[in-house]
């Protein structure tokens, strides 16, 4: 029976990401994106979150970019400050092998943009449902007019 442990003379597999590779772990990037998205949905800047955590805004930047891993205790504190369960940060996490279509990837990128998050936050800040619905209809009309004029220009 062969020993399952790797002996020192066996070659070690090259790491795809992590310390020393310059490539952050995709899970760390995902968690960082979720931190950023929630912070922006709340209209909170990095400095406010950093102060609440006793950190510098640069540390929050590194967490959000996935360059630094978030410890369990820090993630718990962030969840409390941002008003979400810890599971929120892992929502929509895909395995490395899962395929995602280019269109789905494009929409994910749109949804993570600061202007998209600000738009959503401001939309829901409209207290009157009737006005919010009128705004939605106006936005649809503008989008349809924009795509129609784009089609005419081609």
Rosetta silent file (secondary structure, phi, psi, omega in degrees, C-alpha in Angstrom):
SEQUENCE: XXXXXXXXXXXXXXXXXXXXXXXXXXXXXXXXXXXXXXXXXXXXXXXXXXXXXXXXXXXXXXXXXXXXXXXXXXXXXXXXXXXXXXXXXXXXXXXXXXXXXXXXXXXXXXXXXXXXXXXXXXXXXXXXXXXXXXXXXXXXXXXXXXXXXXXXXX
SCORE:     score description
SCORE:     0.000 S_00000001
   1 L     0.000  129.428 -177.358    0.000    0.000    0.000 S_00000001
   2 L   -82.090  140.434  178.774    1.429    3.349   -1.058 S_00000001
   3 L   -69.578  129.896 -177.105    1.682    6.141    1.503 S_00000001
   4 L   -72.124  -22.651 -178.664   -0.837    8.903    0.688 S_00000001
   5 L   -75.177  146.653  179.653    1.471   11.659    1.991 S_00000001
   6 L   -77.772  131.136  175.965    3.800   13.342   -0.488 S_00000001
   7 L   -82.836  160.603 -176.400    7.475   12.568    0.071 S_00000001
   8 L   -65.314  -21.334 -178.930   10.010   15.399   -0.093 S_00000001
   9 L   -90.931   -3.322  174.527   11.519   14.101   -3.326 S_00000001
  10 L   -82.371  141.645  179.604    8.198   14.202   -5.224 S_00000001
  11 L   -67.793  140.659  178.608    7.642   17.406   -7.216 S_00000001
  12 L   -87.092  135.683  178.442    5.143   19.797   -5.671 S_00000001
  13 L   -65.938  138.216  179.841    2.295   20.946   -7.933 S_00000001
  14 L   -69.078  134.846  179.145    2.558   24.622   -8.857 S_00000001
  15 L   -73.570  138.000  177.962   -0.034   26.766   -7.115 S_00000001
  16 L   -78.722  -32.842 -177.696   -2.508   28.511   -9.446 S_00000001
  17 L  -154.422  171.347 -179.966   -3.147   31.297   -7.001 S_00000001
  18 E   110.498 -169.831 -176.573   -2.381   32.360   -3.462 S_00000001
  19 L   -52.976  128.948  176.623    0.699   33.559   -1.652 S_00000001
  20 L    88.512  -11.486 -178.972    3.669   34.054   -3.954 S_00000001
  21 L   -96.297  -20.025 -175.198    1.727   33.736   -7.208 S_00000001
  22 L    78.974    2.350 -179.413    0.436   37.300   -7.436 S_00000001
  23 E  -117.564  117.897 -179.981   -3.016   35.878   -8.177 S_00000001
  24 L   -69.882  152.452  176.774   -5.638   36.086   -5.418 S_00000001
  25 L   -62.778  133.201 -179.050   -7.780   33.077   -4.603 S_00000001
  26 H   -57.438  -30.399  178.208  -11.095   33.352   -6.509 S_00000001
  27 H   -68.948  -40.415  177.043  -13.044   32.783   -3.289 S_00000001
  28 H   -63.040  -38.775  177.756  -11.249   35.726   -1.643 S_00000001
  29 H   -65.128  -43.593  179.880  -12.091   37.850   -4.706 S_00000001
  30 H   -61.429  -48.283  179.704  -15.748   36.753   -4.537 S_00000001
  31 H   -60.903  -42.977  178.523  -16.021   37.557   -0.814 S_00000001
  32 H   -60.895  -41.652  177.579  -14.321   40.921   -1.445 S_00000001
  33 H   -63.017  -39.229  179.586  -16.775   41.736   -4.238 S_00000001
  34 H   -68.173  -37.463  175.929  -19.707   40.927   -1.965 S_00000001
  35 H   -60.561  -49.170 -178.403  -18.267   43.172    0.787 S_00000001
  36 H   -60.798  -46.174 -178.046  -17.882   45.998   -1.728 S_00000001
  37 H   -61.269  -45.184 -179.119  -21.358   45.512   -3.205 S_00000001
  38 H   -65.885  -42.246  179.255  -23.063   45.553    0.198 S_00000001
  39 H   -59.195  -45.845 -179.943  -21.047   48.566    1.360 S_00000001
  40 H   -67.337  -37.521  177.285  -22.023   50.494   -1.775 S_00000001
  41 H   -61.697  -30.215  177.998  -25.678   49.458   -1.487 S_00000001
  42 L   -83.976   -6.359 -177.806  -25.656   51.003    1.970 S_00000001
  43 L    73.577   26.311 -176.736  -24.035   54.184    0.615 S_00000001
  44 L   -99.347  138.144  175.778  -21.034   53.590    2.879 S_00000001
  45 L   -90.906  169.383 -177.380  -17.496   54.556    1.885 S_00000001
  46 H   -62.232  -36.719 -178.165  -14.406   52.467    2.595 S_00000001
  47 H   -65.070  -39.491  178.518  -13.251   54.812    5.333 S_00000001
  48 H   -63.279  -44.788  178.407  -16.509   54.454    7.284 S_00000001
  49 H   -64.699  -43.284 -179.689  -16.300   50.658    7.140 S_00000001
  50 H   -60.035  -45.553  179.818  -12.610   50.772    8.046 S_00000001
  51 H   -61.536  -40.700  179.344  -13.271   52.992   11.071 S_00000001
  52 H   -64.892  -27.841 -179.606  -16.030   50.681   12.285 S_00000001
  53 H   -94.516   -8.036 -176.007  -13.577   47.769   12.033 S_00000001
  54 L    74.771   34.248 -178.197  -10.603   49.644   13.511 S_00000001
  55 L  -122.821  178.465  170.750   -8.693   49.427   10.218 S_00000001
  56 L   -94.112  159.068  179.520   -7.367   51.751    7.544 S_00000001
  57 H   -66.375  -25.129  177.602   -9.324   52.233    4.343 S_00000001
  58 H   -64.895  -36.399  177.443   -6.370   50.684    2.490 S_00000001
  59 H   -65.331  -41.082  177.230   -6.935   47.435    4.384 S_00000001
  60 H   -62.879  -40.863  176.693  -10.599   47.474    3.362 S_00000001
  61 H   -56.517  -44.647 -178.949   -9.456   48.097   -0.240 S_00000001
  62 H   -66.918  -38.069  175.749   -7.255   45.001   -0.085 S_00000001
  63 H   -62.660  -46.809 -176.540  -10.097   42.910    1.349 S_00000001
  64 H   -65.226  -30.844  178.952  -12.469   44.105   -1.363 S_00000001
  65 H   -85.750   -8.734 -179.018   -9.958   43.304   -4.096 S_00000001
  66 L    83.882    2.679  179.853   -9.208   39.865   -2.698 S_00000001
  67 L   -68.359  -34.288  175.895   -5.537   40.745   -2.173 S_00000001
  68 L  -115.503  139.284  176.316   -5.923   40.082    1.573 S_00000001
  69 L   -79.103  146.809  178.566   -7.991   37.280    3.022 S_00000001
  70 L   -95.446  122.878  178.070  -10.697   38.142    5.521 S_00000001
  71 L   -68.643  161.837 -179.710  -10.446   36.155    8.754 S_00000001
  72 H   -59.954  -43.277 -178.730  -13.576   34.540   10.157 S_00000001
  73 H   -67.117  -37.522  178.652  -13.745   36.967   13.089 S_00000001
  74 H   -70.963  -37.625  177.673  -13.324   39.987   10.800 S_00000001
  75 H   -64.126  -37.814  176.510  -15.931   38.623    8.383 S_00000001
  76 H   -62.960  -43.527  178.345  -18.312   38.239   11.311 S_00000001
  77 H   -64.704  -41.149  178.403  -17.701   41.862   12.320 S_00000001
  78 H   -62.967  -41.970  178.984  -18.235   43.023    8.717 S_00000001
  79 H   -59.098  -42.534  179.503  -21.484   41.077    8.514 S_00000001
  80 H   -65.025  -46.882 -178.975  -22.726   42.801   11.654 S_00000001
  81 H   -63.485  -40.524 -176.638  -21.687   46.278   10.467 S_00000001
  82 H   -86.732   -4.039  174.851  -23.160   45.713    6.991 S_00000001
  83 L    69.694   39.473  178.845  -26.344   44.146    8.382 S_00000001
  84 L  -135.151  158.139  173.338  -26.149   40.795    6.617 S_00000001
  85 L   -73.508  157.759  179.752  -25.652   37.182    7.682 S_00000001
  86 H   -57.813  -34.342 -179.432  -22.171   35.741    7.101 S_00000001
  87 H   -59.641  -23.450  178.375  -23.643   33.482    4.414 S_00000001
  88 H   -54.264  -39.306 -174.787  -24.302   36.628    2.317 S_00000001
  89 H   -69.346  -17.430 -179.367  -20.604   36.834    1.459 S_00000001
  90 H  -106.959    1.114  179.198  -20.664   33.363   -0.078 S_00000001
  91 L   -59.842  141.382  177.054  -23.927   33.781   -1.977 S_00000001
  92 L    64.864   20.993  178.545  -23.774   32.953   -5.668 S_00000001
  93 L   -75.535  129.589 -178.951  -20.330   31.366   -5.236 S_00000001
  94 L  -108.089  148.391  175.836  -19.524   29.069   -8.133 S_00000001
  95 L   -70.758  158.190 -177.696  -17.088   26.210   -8.136 S_00000001
  96 L   -59.700  -30.458 -176.891  -13.942   26.658  -10.170 S_00000001
  97 L   -84.113  -14.161 -175.969  -15.164   24.071  -12.671 S_00000001
  98 L   -68.326  132.635  178.427  -18.583   25.667  -13.210 S_00000001
  99 L   -84.329  142.455  174.880  -19.017   27.192  -16.636 S_00000001
 100 L  -130.923  132.816 -176.713  -20.479   30.658  -16.955 S_00000001
 101 L   -70.092  154.582  177.336  -21.605   32.035  -20.278 S_00000001
 102 H   -57.774  -35.805  179.093  -19.998   35.240  -21.581 S_00000001
 103 H   -66.595  -43.856  176.829  -23.400   36.936  -21.364 S_00000001
 104 H   -61.817  -40.875  178.737  -23.833   35.925  -17.706 S_00000001
 105 H   -62.090  -42.163  179.132  -20.313   37.136  -16.980 S_00000001
 106 H   -61.829  -43.677 -179.701  -21.081   40.497  -18.636 S_00000001
 107 H   -66.508  -37.854  176.258  -24.253   40.910  -16.531 S_00000001
 108 H   -60.332  -42.448  179.227  -22.370   40.025  -13.346 S_00000001
 109 H   -64.434  -40.593  176.430  -19.831   42.719  -14.172 S_00000001
 110 H   -58.934  -45.418 -176.222  -22.615   45.254  -14.782 S_00000001
 111 H   -67.764  -19.304 -179.596  -24.192   44.444  -11.434 S_00000001
 112 H   -94.001   -5.341 -179.607  -20.892   44.997   -9.606 S_00000001
 113 L   -69.582  141.764  179.721  -20.232   48.447  -11.067 S_00000001
 114 H   -57.071  -38.615 -178.358  -20.463   51.309   -8.565 S_00000001
 115 H   -68.974  -32.014  177.103  -22.928   53.264  -10.737 S_00000001
 116 H   -67.543  -45.290 -179.649  -25.246   50.246  -10.959 S_00000001
 117 H   -64.616  -40.731  177.880  -25.197   49.761   -7.210 S_00000001
 118 H   -64.549  -41.037  178.879  -25.772   53.487   -6.644 S_00000001
 119 H   -59.249  -45.733  179.042  -28.664   53.440   -9.126 S_00000001
 120 H   -62.914  -45.267 -179.579  -30.318   50.554   -7.278 S_00000001
 121 H   -60.528  -44.332 -179.136  -29.794   52.224   -3.908 S_00000001
 122 H   -69.875  -36.025  177.642  -31.286   55.505   -5.148 S_00000001
 123 H   -58.332  -47.619 -178.771  -34.189   53.725   -6.856 S_00000001
 124 H   -77.156   -9.064  174.364  -35.217   52.110   -3.580 S_00000001
 125 H   -78.996  -13.680  175.458  -34.738   55.408   -1.761 S_00000001
 126 L   -73.388  110.112 -171.375  -37.805   56.683   -3.643 S_00000001
 127 L   -70.549  -35.038 -174.617  -40.385   56.224   -0.911 S_00000001
 128 L   -83.865  114.104 -178.070  -43.527   56.488   -3.038 S_00000001
 129 H   -56.156  -37.330 -179.442  -44.183   53.200   -4.923 S_00000001
 130 H   -63.486  -43.161  179.481  -46.177   54.987   -7.648 S_00000001
 131 H   -68.617  -39.288  177.836  -43.289   57.370   -8.399 S_00000001
 132 H   -60.607  -42.215  178.805  -40.808   54.498   -8.303 S_00000001
 133 H   -64.886  -41.299  178.119  -42.950   52.629  -10.872 S_00000001
 134 H   -63.146  -40.142  178.044  -43.146   55.745  -13.094 S_00000001
 135 H   -63.145  -41.438  177.713  -39.370   56.088  -12.889 S_00000001
 136 H   -61.719  -45.219  178.900  -38.977   52.446  -13.910 S_00000001
 137 H   -62.538  -40.949  177.973  -41.289   52.960  -16.903 S_00000001
 138 H   -62.395  -42.677  179.972  -39.363   56.086  -17.919 S_00000001
 139 H   -63.148  -42.607  176.954  -36.082   54.160  -17.694 S_00000001
 140 H   -59.693  -44.664 -179.461  -37.489   51.360  -19.866 S_00000001
 141 H   -61.669  -44.226  178.557  -38.640   53.907  -22.463 S_00000001
 142 H   -63.885  -40.769  179.747  -35.213   55.561  -22.538 S_00000001
 143 H   -64.994  -42.877  178.905  -33.452   52.192  -22.854 S_00000001
 144 H   -65.167  -40.779  178.489  -35.728   51.131  -25.712 S_00000001
 145 H   -64.730  -39.250  179.694  -35.223   54.470  -27.487 S_00000001
 146 H   -66.970  -40.280  179.983  -31.458   54.140  -27.026 S_00000001
 147 H   -74.079  -30.551  177.371  -31.320   50.620  -28.449 S_00000001
 148 H   -69.741  -42.598  179.585  -33.594   51.617  -31.346 S_00000001
 149 H   -69.236  -32.466  176.597  -31.424   54.615  -32.258 S_00000001
 150 H   -65.644  -36.151  179.226  -28.313   52.435  -31.945 S_00000001
 151 H   -70.007  -35.844  179.524  -29.808   49.964  -34.401 S_00000001
 152 H   -68.935  -31.651 -176.379  -30.595   52.815  -36.875 S_00000001
 153 H   -73.395  -20.385 -176.898  -26.991   54.105  -36.721 S_00000001
 154 L   -75.231    0.000    0.000  -25.517   50.760  -37.873 S_00000001
